[in-house]
Amino acid sequence: MTSTTHSRINLRHRHNATQLREAEIHMFKFTRLLGLLLNAEKLRGMPVGENQN
């Protein structure tokens, strides 16, 4: 392989790693939001004094 080919492979690998990291961040944000929504939904019907977890 030439050094140009190595450079392209390294760039592609770095790009894929960045995309993977971004996907993990989005999944974390999504699951965090979903958890907050589900918790809010669970607490909605409770009287004020009973909403301590």
C-alpha positions as CSV (number, residue, x, y, z in Angstrom):
1,M,0.0,0.0,0.0
2,T,1.1,3.5,-0.7
3,S,1.3,6.2,2.0
4,T,-1.7,7.9,0.2
5,T,-3.8,4.8,0.7
6,H,-2.7,4.6,4.4
7,S,-3.7,8.3,4.8
8,R,-7.2,7.6,3.3
9,I,-7.7,4.6,5.5
10,N,-6.7,6.6,8.6
11,L,-9.0,9.4,7.7
12,R,-11.9,7.0,7.1
13,H,-11.2,5.3,10.4
14,R,-11.1,8.6,12.3
15,H,-14.3,9.7,10.6
16,N,-16.1,6.4,11.5
17,A,-14.8,6.7,15.1
18,T,-16.2,10.3,15.3
19,Q,-19.5,9.2,13.9
20,L,-19.7,6.4,16.4
21,R,-18.9,8.7,19.3
22,E,-21.6,11.1,18.1
23,A,-24.1,8.3,17.8
24,E,-23.3,7.2,21.4
25,I,-23.8,10.8,22.6
26,H,-27.2,11.0,20.8
27,M,-28.3,7.6,22.3
28,F,-27.3,8.8,25.8
29,K,-29.3,12.0,25.4
30,F,-32.2,10.1,24.0
31,T,-32.3,7.5,26.8
32,R,-31.8,10.3,29.5
33,L,-34.8,12.3,28.0
34,L,-36.9,9.1,27.8
35,G,-36.1,8.3,31.4
36,L,-37.1,11.8,32.5
37,L,-40.3,11.7,30.5
38,L,-41.3,8.3,32.0
39,N,-40.5,9.5,35.5
40,A,-42.6,12.6,35.0
41,E,-45.4,10.5,33.7
42,K,-45.2,8.1,36.7
43,L,-45.2,11.1,39.2
44,R,-48.1,12.9,37.4
45,G,-51.0,11.1,39.1
46,M,-49.5,11.1,42.6
47,P,-50.5,13.5,45.4
48,V,-47.8,16.1,46.2
49,G,-46.5,14.4,49.4
50,E,-46.0,11.0,47.7
51,N,-43.7,11.9,44.9
52,Q,-40.4,11.1,46.8
53,N,-38.7,8.3,44.9
